[in-house]
C-alpha cells in the first residue's frame, strides 16, 4: 500500500470517506474530527490524487480501495462518497460486497456517469477543453464551476469553499500532464447490476446540484432494495463542504438507523 495515502482515526464502526475527482481527502475536513469521535474514520487519497502516487500501470479504483480495507482489516465498512467517490463506493458494493455494510452517495449513481442537461454538458466541455489545452488556471476555474450548480454564480459560493476546492484541484491537476497515459480501467455493467446491491443506500443531494447528478443518484436508490434520499438546501455538488453541520446530522441519522 506504499503508493496510497490515507488517514485512519478513531475507533468503532468503520466509515470510509471517498473524495470527488481531482480533489483529495481534505474535502472531508469538516467531517473527520466530528465522525472520528464515534467511529473509525478512514479517508484515502485515490490513486493519482492528493498525496497518493500516480498510476504506472492498469488499475481500478475499487480494487485499490478493497486492497486498503483488507490491509487495514476493517471488515464490512460504510462507504461514503461524493461524485467520483460515490462511484467508487457503488463499484465496491458490486465488486467486493463482503467489504461493504452500507453506501452513502452524493452527485453520482455509479462510476459510469452520463450527462444530458445543457448546463452540465457546457460546463464539462469547457473544463475538458481547458485540460486538453494544458491551461491549469482555466482548468481549475472550470472544474470549480461544477461545484456551483446551474442556478448560481461562482460569487454566490462561500469563498472559503471556493478556495478549498481550487487548492485541492490545482494540487491534483499539477500531478498530471497533457497526453500522459490513462491507466484507469473502468468497472463495466454497473447500471445493469444495481439490483444486486443488498445493503442500505442513502443519496444525499445538494438541491442546487445539476439535474444530471441528482437524477443519477435517484436512479441508484430506486434500483436497490433499500434506497432512500435526502436533499440539503443551499448546497450543490459538495453539500458536505457547503452545509457541513446539516450533512453531518443527515449522515449520523443514517448511521444510527443501520
PECORQUI-V262392 format. One line per field, one symbol per residue. psi: psi as a letter, one per 40 degrees, with the letter a starting at -180 (. if undefined). burial: b if it has 16 or more other ideal C-beta (glycine too) atoms within 10 Angstrom, else e. A space follows every 50 residues. Layout:
BEGIN
psi: ???
burial: ???
END
This chain:
BEGIN
psi: eeeiiiihiiiahhhhhhiiieaaeeeededddddeeeihhhgihiheib eiiiieiiihdddddddddddefdahihhhihbddddddddddddfdeeh eihhiheidaegiihdhdddddddddddddddefgdddddddddddedie eiideeihdddddddddddddddeeiiheiihehhihifddeedeeheii hhhhiheeiidddddddddddddidgiiiihhifibdgddddgddddddd dddddde.
burial: eeebbbeeebeebbbbbbbbbbbbbbbbebbbebbbeebbbbbbbbbbbb ebeebeeebbbbbbbbebbeebebeebbbbbbbbbbbbbbbbbbbbeebb bbbbbbbbbbbbbebebebbeebbebbeebbeeeeeeebbbbbbbbbbbb eeeeeebeeebbebbbebbbbbbeeeeeeeeeeeeebeebeebbeebebb bbbbbbebbbebbbbbbbebbebbeebebbebeebbbbbbbbbbebbeeb beebbeee
END
